[in-house]
């Protein structure tokens, strides 16, 4: 379960996100993905499932845990797994994705690659990523943004990298879609907005009424 609130939103508070995470775990979530050092720390102190930590810094280009420093800080805050933007775009600190992964592995840190294309997945696997994910599919300009999960990319990654855990993330909005994702062979899946973002959920209902 991804528990995140964006700047300026009413739920943007570490304690609130920790409560959201606790509720998700009570409902059956086997892991939590969260954003920001305060949220990671607050959530890690309240749940007994693995925590995937990210630090979003900026709004364009590489902004999901964009540098080695960001990743180290997430680990220090308590994250069990650190997710990084695994695209080939320039990183703010000048390091390549592979250089960042190798440095983190030297420190015993588990790395998840947020990919936007099959090329990203290839790069991530070559760099030694512990987990690869479809997180950025449809957001980097390399693939069309699908209405639901990017099943095509998911299938390509599962087939090409049978020995690497492939995680599906992005636009899983219904239990049926989650079932399809797992039936397709995903190692795990992250559901976020459909459960932990009431503003978006409400807007879906309003948009349907307006039709």
N, C-alpha and C positions, 0 to 999 in steps of 0.2 A: 504494500500500500504506500503510495506517495502522499505524504502530508506536507503540503507547501501552501503558503499564502504570499501574495505579491505585495510590493510596497504600496502603502496607502489603503490596503484592505482591512476591514474590521477584525479579521482573524489573525492579523499579523502580530503574533506575540508568542514567544517560546513556550510559555505555560499552556496556552491554548493549543498549540501544535502537539505538545506532549499529551494533553488530554485526548486530542483527536487520535493520536497514535495508540494510546491505551485502548480507546474504544474500538479501533480497527483490529487490534490484537485479540480483544475479547470476542470479536466477530469471526475470528479465524485467520487473520493475516499472519503470515509466517516470516515477515520481514517488513522493515520500514525504510522508505527512501525519504530523505529530508534535506533541507537547504539552509545553509548558514550555520556559523559556529555555535551561536546561542541555542538554536533549535536542536542541533545535533547533541549538544551537551544535555539539554533538558530532556529530550526524548530517550537518550541512552540511559539516563538515570531512572526511567519509569517503565521500560519494557525489557523483556528477556529474550527478544528475538534479534537477529542480525540487523544492523543499521547500515544502510548505504548512504554515505554522506557526500554532498556536493556543496560548492560555494559558487553561487552565481555572482559574477562581477562584471557589470556592463550590460549592454543589450544588443550588441552587434558582434559579428565575427565569433571568435572563440571566447565564450564567457562562462561556460560551465567548467568550474575548477580549472581556470585557464593556465595556471603556472604551477611549478613544483612547490612554491611557497604556499599557495592556496591548498594544495593537496596535503602537504605536511600539517597544516593547521587543522584540516578536517580530521586527520588521524589523531592529532593531539586532543581534539575535542571529544574523541571517543568513537568515531565511526569505525566499523569493522571492515568495511569495503569502501574504497574511494572511487567514485565515477568521474571520468574525464571526457572532455570533448576529444574524440579520436579522429576528427577530420584532418585533412592535409592543410588546412588554413594556417597562416602564420600565428604563432603563439606569442603573447605579450613579452615573455622573458627570452624569446629567441631560441629556446630549446625545441627540438623536434618532439613529436609524441613518443617515439621510441626512447629517446634520451630521458624523458620524464618517467616513463614506465620503469626503465632500468634503475634509475635512482631510487624510486619508491620500492622496488623489489629488494634492493640492497638494504633497505631499512625494514624489510619484513612486512610491507604493506600490500594488501590485496587490491588489485586494480580491475575496475569494470570499464569497458570501452563503450562510450555513447557514439554510435555510428549513424551516419546519414545515407550511406550507400554501401554497395558490396565492396567497392575499392577501399572504403574506410575499414570494413571488416577484415579484409586481407591485410591491410597495414597493421591493424590492431593485433591480429594473430601472429604476424611476423615479429611484432615487438614483444610478444610474450604475454599479452593480456590474459588475465585469469578468467574473465567473463566478457562476452561481447553482446551488445544490445542494439535494438532497432530504434533507440530513443530519438534520434535526430532525423529519421526518415521523413521527408516532406518539408524540412525546415532549412535545408542548406542549398536549395536550388538544383540539386542533382537528381531528385526524384519528385514526381508529382505528389502532392499531399492527398492521400486517400481519405475517404469519409471515415473509415474505421482503421483498424490495424493494417500495416503494410504486409499483407500475407505473402506477396511475391518475394519481397526482400527476406522476410523471415525464412521462407522455404529455401531460398538460395543459400543463406547462411548455415542453416541446419544441414543441408546436403554437403556443402563444401567443407565444413569443419565439424565432423562428427565427434571429435574428441574434446571440443571446447564447449562449455556451457553457453547456450544461446538464450538470451532473455528477450522477451518481447515487451516493448514499452511504447506507448503512444496510441491514443484514441481508442482504447478498449472501454467502451461505454455501456456494455450490457453483459450479463452473465453468459448469454449465448455466445457473444464474441470471445469471451474468455475461454469458454469451452472449446471453440474452434481453434484458438491459439494453442491450447495444450494438446488438442488432438493432432495438430500439425507437427508436434514434436518439440515445442519449446521446452527448455529446461525449467523455466519459471516465467512469470509475467508480472509486470507492475501495473496496477490500476490506480489512478489518481483522481483526476477531475470528477469522474462520475460518482465518487463517494465523498471526497474531502474538499470539494469546492462548491459550496452552496450557491454562490453567485452565478456560476455557469449553469448549474443544474436548474435553477429557477428560470434562467433565460431560455433554456431549451423548452420548458413548459409554456412560457409566454410566447415564444416564436411559433410553437405549434398552434396555439389558440389564434394567433394573428393570421394564420393561413386560412 
